[in-house]
């Protein structure tokens, strides 16, 4: 979908791993800096939706949703 993204982030490691908020902040910062090299205007919305995937079944359902999501682009109000 050209107007949004879905990302599955797996956080592993010990006590020194960054919190999800910091990971998202760094991702948005890096992509915004690259974006402004070629474009102007707003790139990211202020907030984001997060969901903790608790098991394999839920992971597979979400993965399938993400893979099939572009098929719904024509139904999007921004199409």
ABEGO torsion letter per residue (X at the ends): XAABBBBBBBBBEBAABBBAAAAAAAAAAAAAAAAAAABBEBABBABBBBBBBABAAAAAAAAAAAAAAAAAAAABAAX
